[in-house]
Amino acid sequence: MKVVAISKTKPVDVVKSAYNQGHRAFGENKVQELREKADQLPGDIEWHMVGHLQSNKVKYIAPDISMIQSVDSGKILKVINKEAQKNDRVIDCLLQVRIAEEESKFGFTKGTLNELLDSGITENYSNIRMRGVMGMATFTDDMEKIAGEFRFLRSYFEELKRDYFSGVDYFTEVSMGMTNDYKVAIDEGATIIRVGTLIFGAREK
């Protein structure tokens, strides 16, 4: 189980304090904030991009990002592969699946992701390593609803593993669960949880 400390809005000294306590994986949802922190903090930090990523911003994180968890379109996959090639790297990615009902959430539907994978286009992206899936549950206190969404994501991951990634030993990750629902996510099979408030306290305004 990997815990990614979501450090968005937190100043560098607060992130450094968490680093000094042993945390090594940190997540940001804005490219500029990630870039500024990465430039000021120790080089052995594992940075995760967890927010919606615009294609014109990929070049800024491509040199040293550890994982892009928020791959939500075929277009962004193409750009990530291109920028990874420029940097002579293979970048770990998660396919973001829209499991919540909220219109504001990004991500593939089951249909659009299957269509993309059926096209075979991703097989040409030698500078991307597909590690698994990521999802964000509906923002609600209804834990049964959240559990159902997480259960769907885990089940869909197993389908993808069987139908598209059966020969890929590194397609292993299911990233789901945040501070308010991480226990449910673990129960439903998460391999990565993304928690901020639990580690840093309430978010800065």
Backbone as a printed PyTorch tensor [residue, N CA C, xyz], in Angstrom:
tensor([[[  0.8420,  -1.1960,   0.0000],
         [  0.0000,   0.0000,   0.0000],
         [  0.8770,   1.2450,   0.0000]],

        [[  0.7120,   2.0750,  -1.0350],
         [  1.4690,   3.3270,  -1.1000],
         [  0.5690,   4.4790,  -0.6560]],

        [[  1.1020,   5.3320,   0.1930],
         [  0.3940,   6.5390,   0.6240],
         [  1.0340,   7.7350,  -0.0590]],

        [[  0.2660,   8.4170,  -0.9080],
         [  0.7390,   9.6410,  -1.5510],
         [  0.1990,  10.8210,  -0.7510]],

        [[  1.1100,  11.6130,  -0.1950],
         [  0.7280,  12.7790,   0.6060],
         [  0.3780,  13.9250,  -0.3410]],

        [[ -0.8770,  14.3290,  -0.3370],
         [ -1.3190,  15.3940,  -1.2420],
         [ -0.9470,  16.7410,  -0.6280]],

        [[  0.0470,  17.3520,  -1.2480],
         [  0.6680,  18.5530,  -0.6750],
         [  0.2260,  19.8430,  -1.3510]],

        [[ -0.8220,  19.7850,  -2.1690],
         [ -1.2900,  20.9930,  -2.8560],
         [ -1.6680,  22.0670,  -1.8460]],

        [[ -1.2990,  23.2740,  -2.1390],
         [ -1.4890,  24.4920,  -1.3330],
         [ -0.5790,  24.5590,  -0.1170]],

        [[  0.1670,  23.5040,   0.1640],
         [  1.0400,  23.5210,   1.3450],
         [  2.3980,  24.1310,   0.9890]],

        [[  2.9190,  25.0290,   1.8400],
         [  4.2180,  25.6420,   1.5570],
         [  5.3600,  24.6420,   1.6450]],

        [[  6.4690,  25.0030,   1.0470],
         [  7.6310,  24.1250,   0.9560],
         [  8.0930,  23.6440,   2.3240]],

        [[  8.0910,  24.5220,   3.3290],
         [  8.6070,  24.1170,   4.6360],
         [  7.7230,  23.0510,   5.2850]],

        [[  6.4240,  23.0870,   5.0040],
         [  5.5100,  22.0820,   5.5420],
         [  5.7530,  20.7320,   4.8550]],

        [[  5.9670,  20.7840,   3.5410],
         [  6.2670,  19.5590,   2.8020],
         [  7.6000,  18.9800,   3.2700]],

        [[  8.5730,  19.8630,   3.5040],
         [  9.8880,  19.4060,   3.9630],
         [  9.7710,  18.7400,   5.3350]],

        [[  8.8910,  19.2520,   6.1700],
         [  8.6870,  18.6520,   7.4860],
         [  8.1470,  17.2300,   7.3470]],

        [[  7.1870,  17.0410,   6.4270],
         [  6.6440,  15.6980,   6.1910],
         [  7.7220,  14.7880,   5.6140]],

        [[  8.5600,  15.3490,   4.7570],
         [  9.6960,  14.5860,   4.1990],
         [ 10.6300,  14.1300,   5.3150]],

        [[ 10.8950,  15.0320,   6.2380],
         [ 11.7920,  14.7030,   7.3620],
         [ 11.2110,  13.6310,   8.2780]],

        [[  9.8860,  13.4920,   8.2360],
         [  9.2240,  12.4560,   9.0290],
         [  9.1430,  11.1220,   8.2750]],

        [[  9.6690,  11.1010,   7.0550],
         [  9.7440,   9.8450,   6.3150],
         [  8.9090,   9.7310,   5.0610]],

        [[  8.0260,  10.7000,   4.8010],
         [  7.2220,  10.6440,   3.5730],
         [  8.1160,  10.8860,   2.3550]],

        [[  7.8920,  10.1090,   1.3060],
         [  8.6780,  10.2870,   0.0800],
         [  7.8140,  10.5000,  -1.1540]],

        [[  6.5450,  10.1410,  -1.1110],
         [  5.6550,  10.3110,  -2.2640],
         [  4.6800,  11.4530,  -1.9910]],

        [[  4.7050,  12.4570,  -2.8600],
         [  3.8510,  13.6340,  -2.7010],
         [  3.0730,  13.8810,  -3.9820]],

        [[  1.8410,  14.3580,  -3.8300],
         [  0.9870,  14.6090,  -4.9780],
         [  0.5830,  16.0610,  -5.0930]],

        [[  0.5860,  16.5520,  -6.3190],
         [  0.1670,  17.9220,  -6.6150],
         [ -0.8620,  17.8990,  -7.7400]],

        [[ -1.7320,  18.9120,  -7.7730],
         [ -2.7180,  18.9490,  -8.8420],
         [ -2.5100,  20.1130,  -9.8070]],

        [[ -1.4740,  20.9210,  -9.5600],
         [ -1.1420,  22.0110, -10.4890],
         [  0.3300,  21.9250, -10.8650]],

        [[  0.5790,  22.0400, -12.1650],
         [  1.9430,  21.8790, -12.6800],
         [  2.8920,  22.9130, -12.0960]],

        [[  2.4900,  24.1590, -12.0550],
         [  3.3900,  25.2180, -11.5730],
         [  3.7840,  24.9820, -10.1180]],

        [[  2.8180,  24.5830,  -9.3000],
         [  3.1030,  24.3450,  -7.8880],
         [  4.0350,  23.1450,  -7.7190]],

        [[  3.7950,  22.1110,  -8.5060],
         [  4.6620,  20.9360,  -8.4470],
         [  6.0910,  21.3050,  -8.8510]],

        [[  6.1910,  22.0680,  -9.9280],
         [  7.5060,  22.4470, -10.4480],
         [  8.2900,  23.2730,  -9.4200]],

        [[  7.6070,  24.2280,  -8.7920],
         [  8.2700,  25.0880,  -7.8020],
         [  8.7560,  24.2760,  -6.6020]],

        [[  7.9370,  23.3450,  -6.1380],
         [  8.3250,  22.5390,  -4.9770],
         [  9.4370,  21.5560,  -5.3320]],

        [[  9.3270,  20.9430,  -6.5050],
         [ 10.3470,  19.9790,  -6.9230],
         [ 11.7170,  20.6420,  -7.0310]],

        [[ 11.7300,  21.9030,  -7.4310],
         [ 12.9960,  22.6240,  -7.5860],
         [ 13.6270,  22.9910,  -6.2390]],

        [[ 12.8190,  23.0100,  -5.1800],
         [ 13.3220,  23.4470,  -3.8670],
         [ 13.5040,  22.3100,  -2.8610]],

        [[ 12.9880,  21.1390,  -3.1850],
         [ 12.9870,  20.0310,  -2.2290],
         [ 13.9180,  18.9100,  -2.6750]],

        [[ 14.2430,  17.9660,  -1.7820],
         [ 15.2050,  16.9070,  -2.1010],
         [ 14.8570,  16.1210,  -3.3580]],

        [[ 15.8900,  15.7060,  -4.0590],
         [ 15.7200,  15.0430,  -5.3440],
         [ 15.1860,  13.6280,  -5.2740]],

        [[ 15.1440,  13.0340,  -4.0880],
         [ 14.6430,  11.6600,  -3.9930],
         [ 13.1400,  11.6020,  -3.7260]],

        [[ 12.4720,  12.7540,  -3.7770],
         [ 11.0190,  12.7570,  -3.6220],
         [ 10.3750,  12.1910,  -4.8860]],

        [[  9.3340,  11.4080,  -4.6730],
         [  8.5540,  10.8100,  -5.7560],
         [  7.3270,  11.6930,  -5.9730]],

        [[  7.3200,  12.4410,  -7.0690],
         [  6.2240,  13.3740,  -7.3360],
         [  5.1420,  12.7180,  -8.1810]],

        [[  3.8960,  12.8930,  -7.7470],
         [  2.7440,  12.3670,  -8.4770],
         [  1.8650,  13.5290,  -8.9360]],

        [[  1.5170,  13.5560, -10.2110],
         [  0.5510,  14.5240, -10.7200],
         [ -0.8280,  13.9060, -10.5850]],

        [[ -1.7000,  14.5440,  -9.7790],
         [ -3.0120,  13.9640,  -9.5270],
         [ -4.1530,  14.8140, -10.0730]],

        [[ -3.8540,  16.0190, -10.5490],
         [ -4.8890,  16.8940, -11.0790],
         [ -4.9740,  16.8180, -12.5880]],

        [[ -6.0470,  17.3880, -13.1390],
         [ -6.2280,  17.4340, -14.5910],
         [ -5.0250,  18.1040, -15.2430]],

        [[ -4.4600,  17.4590, -16.2420],
         [ -3.2230,  17.9180, -16.8620],
         [ -3.4860,  18.4160, -18.2730]],

        [[ -3.1360,  19.6860, -18.5120],
         [ -3.2750,  20.2540, -19.8570],
         [ -2.0660,  19.8410, -20.6970]],

        [[ -2.3110,  19.5710, -21.9770],
         [ -1.2500,  19.0460, -22.8380],
         [ -0.0690,  19.9980, -22.9680]],

        [[ -0.3250,  21.3080, -22.9260],
         [  0.7840,  22.2660, -23.0770],
         [  1.6310,  22.4200, -21.8080]],

        [[  1.2330,  21.7210, -20.7360],
         [  1.9890,  21.8010, -19.4760],
         [  2.8470,  20.5510, -19.2270]],

        [[  2.6550,  19.5190, -20.0200],
         [  3.3560,  18.2460, -19.7770],
         [  4.8690,  18.4290, -19.8000]],

        [[  5.3420,  19.2690, -20.6930],
         [  6.7950,  19.4460, -20.8620],
         [  7.4810,  19.9280, -19.5800]],

        [[  6.7380,  20.6070, -18.7220],
         [  7.3420,  21.1540, -17.5040],
         [  7.5800,  20.0910, -16.4240]],

        [[  6.8160,  19.0110, -16.4790],
         [  6.9820,  17.9680, -15.4600],
         [  7.6310,  16.7020, -16.0140]],

        [[  7.7200,  16.5990, -17.3290],
         [  8.2480,  15.3790, -17.9550],
         [  9.6540,  14.9920, -17.4980]],

        [[ 10.5520,  15.9540, -17.1770],
         [ 11.9150,  15.5530, -16.8070],
         [ 12.0150,  14.7190, -15.5380]],

        [[ 11.1040,  14.9070, -14.5750],
         [ 11.3140,  14.2130, -13.3000],
         [ 10.0430,  13.7600, -12.5760]],

        [[  8.9030,  13.7750, -13.2600],
         [  7.6840,  13.2850, -12.6140],
         [  7.8020,  11.7760, -12.3980]],

        [[  7.3430,  11.2920, -11.2580],
         [  7.3850,   9.8540, -10.9920],
         [  6.1750,   9.1400, -11.5770]],

        [[  5.0060,   9.7500, -11.4110],
         [  3.7850,   9.1370, -11.9520],
         [  2.7620,  10.2110, -12.2750]],

        [[  2.1180,  10.0700, -13.4280],
         [  0.9740,  10.9060, -13.7830],
         [ -0.2650,  10.0510, -13.5600]],

        [[ -1.0190,  10.3920, -12.5060],
         [ -2.1770,   9.5810, -12.1350],
         [ -3.4350,   9.9890, -12.8920]],

        [[ -3.3950,  11.1510, -13.5430],
         [ -4.6160,  11.7480, -14.0770],
         [ -4.6570,  11.7410, -15.6050]],

        [[ -4.3090,  10.6160, -16.2230],
         [ -4.3900,  10.4880, -17.6800],
         [ -5.8530,  10.2510, -18.0430]],

        [[ -6.4710,  11.2430, -18.6950],
         [ -7.9140,  11.1750, -18.9230],
         [ -8.3290,  11.2930, -20.3850]],

        [[ -7.3600,  11.1860, -21.3210],
         [ -7.7020,  11.2520, -22.7380],
         [ -6.5840,  10.6490, -23.5820]],

        [[ -6.9360,  10.2580, -24.7930],
         [ -5.9290,   9.7750, -25.7270],
         [ -4.9620,  10.8710, -26.1220]],

        [[ -5.4640,  12.0970, -26.1820],
         [ -4.6210,  13.2300, -26.5560],
         [ -3.4860,  13.4310, -25.5560]],

        [[ -3.8050,  13.3780, -24.2790],
         [ -2.7670,  13.6250, -23.2750],
         [ -1.7640,  12.4780, -23.2500]],

        [[ -2.2010,  11.2680, -23.5210],
         [ -1.2710,  10.1400, -23.6050],
         [ -0.2310,  10.3670, -24.6940]],

        [[ -0.6920,  10.8430, -25.8300],
         [  0.2060,  11.0950, -26.9570],
         [  1.2620,  12.1330, -26.5940]],

        [[  0.8360,  13.1880, -25.9150],
         [  1.7640,  14.2560, -25.5300],
         [  2.7490,  13.7610, -24.4670]],

        [[  2.2660,  12.9980, -23.5030],
         [  3.1640,  12.4650, -22.4680],
         [  4.2450,  11.6070, -23.1050]],

        [[  3.8590,  10.7440, -24.0400],
         [  4.8410,   9.8870, -24.7030],
         [  5.8780,  10.7250, -25.4500]],

        [[  5.4180,  11.7540, -26.1310],
         [  6.3170,  12.6330, -26.8910],
         [  7.3160,  13.3340, -25.9760]],

        [[  6.8240,  13.8840, -24.8590],
         [  7.7100,  14.6060, -23.9550],
         [  8.6360,  13.6390, -23.1930]],

        [[  8.1580,  12.4480, -22.9200],
         [  9.0120,  11.4400, -22.2870],
         [ 10.1540,  11.0480, -23.2180]],

        [[  9.8580,  10.9220, -24.5130],
         [ 10.9040,  10.6130, -25.4990],
         [ 11.9700,  11.7000, -25.5100]],

        [[ 11.5390,  12.9490, -25.4680],
         [ 12.4810,  14.0760, -25.4830],
         [ 13.4350,  14.0190, -24.2930]],

        [[ 12.9340,  13.5070, -23.1860],
         [ 13.7300,  13.4370, -21.9630],
         [ 14.3660,  12.0690, -21.7440]],

        [[ 14.2450,  11.2120, -22.7480],
         [ 14.8180,   9.8610, -22.6810],
         [ 14.3530,   9.1320, -21.4260]],

        [[ 13.0350,   9.1780, -21.1980],
         [ 12.4480,   8.5650, -20.0120],
         [ 11.2540,   7.7010, -20.3860]],

        [[ 10.8920,   6.8090, -19.4810],
         [  9.6170,   6.1050, -19.5320],
         [  8.8260,   6.5930, -18.3240]],

        [[  7.6460,   7.1630, -18.5610],
         [  6.8520,   7.7610, -17.4860],
         [  5.7110,   6.8360, -17.0920]],

        [[  5.6160,   6.5590, -15.8010],
         [  4.5190,   5.7460, -15.2610],
         [  3.2250,   6.5490, -15.2860]],

        [[  2.1470,   5.9020, -15.7410],
         [  0.8530,   6.5710, -15.8430],
         [ -0.2690,   5.6980, -15.3050]],

        [[ -1.2970,   6.3560, -14.7840],
         [ -2.5440,   5.6930, -14.4260],
         [ -3.6510,   6.2530, -15.3070]],

        [[ -4.5560,   5.3960, -15.7120],
         [ -5.7010,   5.7990, -16.5130],
         [ -6.8150,   6.2450, -15.5740]],

        [[ -7.2050,   7.5050, -15.6760],
         [ -8.2400,   8.0160, -14.7760],
         [ -9.6220,   7.6380, -15.2970]],

        [[-10.3580,   6.9250, -14.4700],
         [-11.7010,   6.4710, -14.8210],
         [-12.7170,   7.2830, -14.0280]],

        [[-13.7280,   7.7610, -14.7130],
         [-14.7500,   8.5750, -14.0350],
         [-15.7490,   7.6440, -13.3520]],

        [[-15.6420,   7.5690, -12.0490],
         [-16.5210,   6.6660, -11.2950],
         [-17.6020,   7.4330, -10.5400]],

        [[-17.4720,   8.7550, -10.4490],
         [-18.4440,   9.5810,  -9.7290],
         [-19.5200,  10.0910, -10.6790]],

        [[-20.6370,  10.4970, -10.1170],
         [-21.7360,  11.0350, -10.9150],
         [-21.5380,  12.5180, -11.2390]],

        [[-20.6820,  13.1820, -10.5100],
         [-20.5230,  14.6230, -10.6770],
         [-19.9370,  14.9750, -12.0440]],

        [[-20.5550,  15.9450, -12.6990],
         [-20.1150,  16.3630, -14.0300],
         [-18.7300,  17.0070, -13.9950]],

        [[-18.3350,  17.5210, -12.8340],
         [-17.0590,  18.2310, -12.7320],
         [-15.8580,  17.2960, -12.7570]],

        [[-16.0880,  16.0000, -12.5790],
         [-14.9800,  15.0540, -12.5230],
         [-14.4830,  14.7200, -13.9340]],

        [[-13.1630,  14.6070, -14.0590],
         [-12.5690,  14.1930, -15.3200],
         [-12.4280,  12.6750, -15.3450]],

        [[-12.0970,  12.1420, -16.5180],
         [-11.7990,  10.7210, -16.6140],
         [-12.4800,  10.0360, -17.7820]],

        [[-11.9370,   8.8860, -18.1310],
         [-12.5440,   8.0510, -19.1600],
         [-13.8140,   7.4040, -18.6160]],

        [[-14.7910,   7.1780, -19.4790],
         [-15.8460,   6.2320, -19.1580],
         [-15.3340,   4.8600, -19.5710]],

        [[-16.0280,   3.8380, -19.1390],
         [-15.6280,   2.4870, -19.5230],
         [-15.6280,   2.3470, -21.0480]],

        [[-16.6510,   2.9270, -21.6720],
         [-16.7600,   2.8420, -23.1260],
         [-15.6290,   3.5450, -23.8590]],

        [[-15.3070,   4.7720, -23.4300],
         [-14.2700,   5.5240, -24.1430],
         [-12.8940,   4.9220, -23.9230]],

        [[-12.6530,   4.3670, -22.7400],
         [-11.3440,   3.7650, -22.4880],
         [-11.1990,   2.4510, -23.2670]],

        [[-12.2310,   1.6350, -23.2700],
         [-12.1660,   0.3970, -24.0460],
         [-11.9390,   0.7030, -25.5300]],

        [[-12.6160,   1.7320, -26.0170],
         [-12.4610,   2.1210, -27.4260],
         [-11.0160,   2.5270, -27.7230]],

        [[-10.4260,   3.2920, -26.8240],
         [ -9.0360,   3.7190, -27.0050],
         [ -8.0990,   2.5130, -27.0060]],

        [[ -8.2770,   1.6250, -26.0680],
         [ -7.4040,   0.4540, -25.9740],
         [ -7.6310,  -0.5020, -27.1440]],

        [[ -8.8790,  -0.6100, -27.6020],
         [ -9.1780,  -1.4480, -28.7620],
         [ -8.4740,  -0.9500, -30.0190]],

        [[ -8.2520,   0.3630, -30.0870],
         [ -7.6090,   0.9420, -31.2750],
         [ -6.1450,   0.5230, -31.3920]],

        [[ -5.5680,   0.0900, -30.2660],
         [ -4.1730,  -0.3490, -30.2730],
         [ -3.1640,   0.7800, -30.2640]],

        [[ -3.6400,   2.0080, -30.2320],
         [ -2.7330,   3.1570, -30.3350],
         [ -1.7440,   3.2070, -29.1750]],

        [[ -2.1890,   2.8050, -27.9960],
         [ -1.3010,   2.9100, -26.8270],
         [ -0.1090,   1.9630, -26.9210]],

        [[ -0.2370,   0.9190, -27.7230],
         [  0.8660,  -0.0330, -27.8620],
         [  2.0750,   0.5970, -28.5590]],

        [[  1.8330,   1.7210, -29.2390],
         [  2.9220,   2.4150, -29.9320],
         [  3.6620,   3.3920, -29.0220]],

        [[  3.1760,   3.5550, -27.8050],
         [  3.7560,   4.5390, -26.8940],
         [  4.7970,   3.8640, -26.0100]],

        [[  5.9940,   3.7680, -26.5210],
         [  7.0520,   3.0210, -25.8220],
         [  7.6420,   3.7930, -24.6440]],

        [[  7.3080,   5.0830, -24.5160],
         [  7.8400,   5.8750, -23.4100],
         [  6.8230,   6.1070, -22.2970]],

        [[  5.7590,   5.3130, -22.3480],
         [  4.7490,   5.3280, -21.2840],
         [  4.6270,   3.9200, -20.7270]],

        [[  4.5390,   3.8360, -19.3930],
         [  4.2990,   2.5420, -18.7550],
         [  2.9550,   2.6230, -18.0400]],

        [[  1.9740,   1.8920, -18.5560],
         [  0.6420,   1.8820, -17.9520],
         [  0.6780,   1.0530, -16.6800]],

        [[  0.4690,   1.7150, -15.5460],
         [  0.5920,   1.0300, -14.2620],
         [ -0.7420,   0.6050, -13.6660]],

        [[ -1.8600,   1.1840, -14.1600],
         [ -3.1490,   0.8330, -13.5800],
         [ -4.1660,   1.9410, -13.7650]],

        [[ -5.0720,   2.0860, -12.7900],
         [ -6.1800,   3.0330, -12.8960],
         [ -6.2520,   3.9340, -11.6640]],

        [[ -6.9340,   5.0520, -11.8520],
         [ -7.1880,   5.9940, -10.7640],
         [ -8.6350,   6.4430, -10.8470]],

        [[ -9.2550,   6.6680,  -9.6900],
         [-10.6150,   7.1800,  -9.6730],
         [-10.8730,   8.0550,  -8.4600]],

        [[-11.8370,   8.9790,  -8.6260],
         [-12.2490,   9.8690,  -7.5320],
         [-13.7320,   9.6460,  -7.2720]],

        [[-14.0580,   9.3000,  -6.0550],
         [-15.4450,   9.0120,  -5.7020],
         [-16.2760,  10.2890,  -5.6180]],

        [[-17.5840,  10.1050,  -5.6480],
         [-18.5130,  11.2170,  -5.4490],
         [-18.2560,  11.8680,  -4.0920]],

        [[-18.3620,  13.1960,  -4.0400],
         [-18.1730,  13.9170,  -2.7820],
         [-19.4650,  13.8220,  -1.9790]],

        [[-19.5060,  12.8560,  -1.0670],
         [-20.7210,  12.5890,  -0.2950],
         [-20.3370,  11.9080,   1.0080]],

        [[-21.2570,  11.9670,   1.9730],
         [-21.0440,  11.2560,   3.2320],
         [-21.5950,   9.8300,   3.1610]],

        [[-22.1990,   9.4750,   2.0250],
         [-22.7980,   8.1450,   1.8500],
         [-21.7030,   7.1300,   1.5340]],

        [[-21.2070,   6.4750,   2.5590],
         [-20.0820,   5.5550,   2.3800],
         [-20.4560,   4.3080,   1.5710]],

        [[-21.7250,   3.9440,   1.5780],
         [-22.1590,   2.8150,   0.7530],
         [-22.0310,   3.1670,  -0.7350]],

        [[-22.3950,   4.3810,  -1.0580],
         [-22.2780,   4.8500,  -2.4430],
         [-20.8040,   4.8760,  -2.8670]],

        [[-19.9610,   5.4240,  -1.9870],
         [-18.5280,   5.4880,  -2.2660],
         [-17.9480,   4.0860,  -2.4220]],

        [[-18.3490,   3.1920,  -1.5430],
         [-17.8560,   1.8100,  -1.6260],
         [-18.2290,   1.1770,  -2.9540]],

        [[-19.4340,   1.4570,  -3.4290],
         [-19.8710,   0.9190,  -4.7120],
         [-19.0360,   1.4520,  -5.8700]],

        [[-18.7030,   2.7330,  -5.8130],
         [-17.8800,   3.3240,  -6.8680],
         [-16.4680,   2.7390,  -6.8500]],

        [[-15.9170,   2.5680,  -5.6600],
         [-14.5820,   1.9510,  -5.5450],
         [-14.6140,   0.4840,  -6.0080]],

        [[-15.6920,  -0.1960,  -5.6780],
         [-15.8290,  -1.6050,  -6.0730],
         [-15.8670,  -1.7190,  -7.5960]],

        [[-16.5730,  -0.7750,  -8.2150],
         [-16.6210,  -0.7490,  -9.6810],
         [-15.2280,  -0.5460, -10.2640]],

        [[-14.4680,   0.3880,  -9.6990],
         [-13.1400,   0.6770, -10.2280],
         [-12.2220,  -0.5360, -10.0930]],

        [[-12.2760,  -1.1910,  -8.9470],
         [-11.4330,  -2.3750,  -8.7490],
         [-11.8260,  -3.4840,  -9.7370]],

        [[-13.1290,  -3.6680,  -9.9340],
         [-13.6150,  -4.6840, -10.8570],
         [-13.2000,  -4.3630, -12.2960]],

        [[-13.2920,  -3.0840, -12.6440],
         [-12.9020,  -2.6710, -14.0040],
         [-11.3990,  -2.8340, -14.2030]],

        [[-10.6240,  -2.5390, -13.1860],
         [ -9.1770,  -2.7860, -13.2480],
         [ -8.9020,  -4.2520, -13.5810]],

        [[ -9.6150,  -5.1540, -12.9160],
         [ -9.4180,  -6.5840, -13.1630],
         [ -9.7860,  -6.9430, -14.6020]],

        [[-10.8500,  -6.3110, -15.1260],
         [-11.2350,  -6.5280, -16.5280],
         [-10.1340,  -6.0540, -17.4760]],

        [[ -9.6150,  -4.8590, -17.2180],
         [ -8.5510,  -4.3190, -18.0650],
         [ -7.3170,  -5.2060, -18.0260]],

        [[ -6.9930,  -5.6610, -16.8300],
         [ -5.8360,  -6.5450, -16.6610],
         [ -6.0220,  -7.8160, -17.4970]],

        [[ -7.2060,  -8.3640, -17.4680],
         [ -7.4890,  -9.5980, -18.2000],
         [ -7.5310,  -9.3810, -19.7200]],

        [[ -8.2020,  -8.2890, -20.1370],
         [ -8.4840,  -8.1160, -21.5630],
         [ -7.4100,  -7.3600, -22.3380]],

        [[ -6.6650,  -6.4920, -21.6580],
         [ -5.7100,  -5.6370, -22.3750],
         [ -4.2800,  -5.7080, -21.8480]],

        [[ -4.0980,  -6.0930, -20.6060],
         [ -2.7660,  -6.0430, -19.9910],
         [ -2.3670,  -7.3870, -19.3620]],

        [[ -2.8600,  -8.4720, -19.9240],
         [ -2.6310,  -9.7830, -19.3130],
         [ -1.1490, -10.1600, -19.2720]],

        [[ -0.3720,  -9.6520, -20.2220],
         [  1.0490,  -9.9880, -20.2410],
         [  1.9360,  -8.9290, -19.6230]],

        [[  1.3250,  -8.0000, -18.9030],
         [  2.0490,  -6.8530, -18.3570],
         [  2.1290,  -6.9880, -16.8400]],

        [[  3.3240,  -7.2870, -16.3420],
         [  3.4390,  -7.5450, -14.9000],
         [  3.4240,  -6.2830, -14.0570]],

        [[  3.5350,  -5.1120, -14.6810],
         [  3.5410,  -3.8640, -13.9050],
         [  2.1840,  -3.1620, -13.9030]],

        [[  1.1670,  -3.7300, -14.5370],
         [ -0.1830,  -3.1530, -14.4760],
         [ -0.8280,  -3.6610, -13.1890]],

        [[ -0.5420,  -2.9530, -12.1010],
         [ -0.8640,  -3.4700, -10.7660],
         [ -1.5840,  -2.4870,  -9.8450]],

        [[ -1.7330,  -1.2190, -10.2630],
         [ -2.1440,  -0.1830,  -9.3100],
         [ -3.5960,   0.2560,  -9.4550]],

        [[ -4.2490,   0.4010,  -8.3080],
         [ -5.5880,   0.9760,  -8.2290],
         [ -5.5030,   2.1220,  -7.2250]],

        [[ -5.4860,   3.3420,  -7.7390],
         [ -5.3650,   4.5290,  -6.8910],
         [ -6.7540,   5.0860,  -6.6100]],

        [[ -7.1660,   5.0090,  -5.3570],
         [ -8.4790,   5.5350,  -4.9710],
         [ -8.4930,   5.7390,  -3.4610]],

        [[ -9.2890,   6.7030,  -3.0510],
         [ -9.4000,   6.9840,  -1.6280],
         [ -8.6060,   8.1980,  -1.2060]],

        [[ -9.2800,   9.0800,  -0.4670],
         [ -8.6480,  10.2750,   0.0850],
         [ -8.9020,  10.2920,   1.5980]],

        [[ -8.6120,  11.4030,   2.2390],
         [ -8.6800,  11.4480,   3.6970],
         [-10.0230,  10.9640,   4.2460]],

        [[-11.1250,  11.3640,   3.6090],
         [-12.4440,  11.0530,   4.1730],
         [-12.9440,   9.6480,   3.8290]],

        [[-12.2870,   8.9740,   2.8590],
         [-12.8150,   7.6690,   2.4610],
         [-11.7200,   6.6260,   2.2090]],

        [[-10.5120,   6.8760,   2.6910],
         [ -9.4120,   5.9610,   2.3850],
         [ -9.6060,   4.5740,   2.9970]],

        [[-10.2790,   4.5170,   4.1440],
         [-10.5000,   3.2010,   4.7740],
         [-11.4210,   2.3400,   3.9080]],

        [[-12.4270,   2.9740,   3.3300],
         [-13.3240,   2.2700,   2.4120],
         [-12.5450,   1.8180,   1.1770]],

        [[-11.6860,   2.7000,   0.6760],
         [-10.8860,   2.3720,  -0.5020],
         [ -9.9840,   1.1670,  -0.2540]],

        [[ -9.3670,   1.1360,   0.9070],
         [ -8.4950,  -0.0060,   1.2460],
         [ -9.3180,  -1.2940,   1.2920]],

        [[-10.5000,  -1.2030,   1.9030],
         [-11.3680,  -2.3820,   1.9780],
         [-11.7600,  -2.8830,   0.5940]],

        [[-11.8730,  -1.9500,  -0.3660],
         [-12.3120,  -2.3110,  -1.7130],
         [-11.1550,  -2.5980,  -2.6720]],

        [[ -9.9250,  -2.6150,  -2.1450],
         [ -8.8120,  -3.0750,  -2.9750],
         [ -7.8650,  -2.0180,  -3.5020]],

        [[ -7.8270,  -0.8430,  -2.8880],
         [ -6.8660,   0.1780,  -3.3170],
         [ -5.4330,  -0.2930,  -3.0810]],

        [[ -4.5400,   0.0650,  -3.9930],
         [ -3.1110,  -0.1600,  -3.7800],
         [ -2.3830,   1.1600,  -3.5240]],

        [[ -3.0300,   2.2770,  -3.8840],
         [ -2.5090,   3.6200,  -3.6230],
         [ -3.6470,   4.4480,  -3.0450]],

        [[ -3.3850,   5.1580,  -1.9450],
         [ -4.3560,   6.1280,  -1.4420],
         [ -3.7100,   7.5070,  -1.4720]],

        [[ -4.5560,   8.5370,  -1.6570],
         [ -4.0750,   9.9090,  -1.8020],
         [ -4.6480,  10.7450,  -0.6570]],

        [[ -3.8410,  11.0250,   0.3390],
         [ -4.3580,  11.7170,   1.5140],
         [ -3.5780,  13.0050,   1.7800]],

        [[ -4.3210,  14.0680,   2.0720],
         [ -3.7060,  15.3540,   2.3550],
         [ -3.9940,  15.8350,   3.7590]],

        [[ -5.2810,  16.0730,   4.0470],
         [ -5.6860,  16.6070,   5.3440],
         [ -5.2200,  15.7150,   6.4890]],

        [[ -5.2700,  14.4130,   6.2810],
         [ -4.8630,  13.4640,   7.3120],
         [ -3.4020,  13.6700,   7.7180]],

        [[ -2.5860,  14.0970,   6.7730],
         [ -1.1540,  14.2880,   7.0210],
         [ -0.8250,  15.7300,   7.3780]],

        [[ -1.4110,  16.6650,   6.6390],
         [ -1.0270,  18.0730,   6.7740],
         [ -1.9850,  18.9220,   7.5830]],

        [[ -3.1630,  18.3990,   7.8530],
         [ -4.1820,  19.2300,   8.4840],
         [ -5.0310,  19.9270,   7.4280]],

        [[ -5.9250,  20.8070,   7.8480],
         [ -6.8500,  21.4700,   6.9340],
         [ -6.1050,  22.2380,   5.8580]],

        [[ -6.7030,  22.2590,   4.6690],
         [ -6.0830,  22.9090,   3.5160],
         [ -5.9840,  24.4130,   3.6960]],

        [[ -4.9010,  24.9980,   3.1880],
         [ -4.7260,  26.4440,   3.2040],
         [ -5.7120,  27.0820,   2.2340]],

        [[ -6.2050,  28.2350,   2.5760],
         [ -7.1420,  28.9370,   1.6940],
         [ -6.3730,  29.6480,   0.5900]]])
